[in-house]
Amino acid sequence: MSQPRISMPSPRTIALLVVIVLVVLSSFVALPISPTLKASFRITTPPQSPPTMEIVDSSYSKTPLLGSTQGNITISYPEGTQGYYSLTIVITYGDNVLSSGSYSSLGDGLYQMYVVYFPRFGEQPATPYSITFSLSYSNGIAIGYLTLPIYPT
């Protein structure tokens, strides 16, 4: 009895399959699918008063998966900023804490917070991401906090 012969695909067929897989994968990572939260905030110290913090701008968008650091909160510091304040940022969605970060030696100025997440399935337009900013003196004495809701769009 003879063994059945298994035919191998041609090199051209293999090359075509590899190209198709690469195109699909690169399209997936280049599509804007990663939820991205941004918020600009200002710390101001009026004369003879404790510092205040206010939200200047906030946004929700989707960015490509490629080249983004997932889940790490990044804040930009004004050039040459040295101050006496510490800031803790906690980001939640529903009941889940997604990210948190602590930053020290902040002073007066305009800052921007930025975070990107892996694609999140099940986002609801009525359920906001909640960003809580807690400002304190460097010695740990609390100054105040504020919570910013950002709704997925």
Beta strands, then each sheet from edge to edge (+ up, - down):
strand 1: 32-44
strand 2: 52-64
strand 3: 74-76
strand 4: 85-93
strand 5: 96-106
strand 6: 109-116
strand 7: 129-137
strand 8: 142-150
sheet 1: 2+ 1- 6+ 3-
sheet 2: 5+ 4- 7+ 8-
end
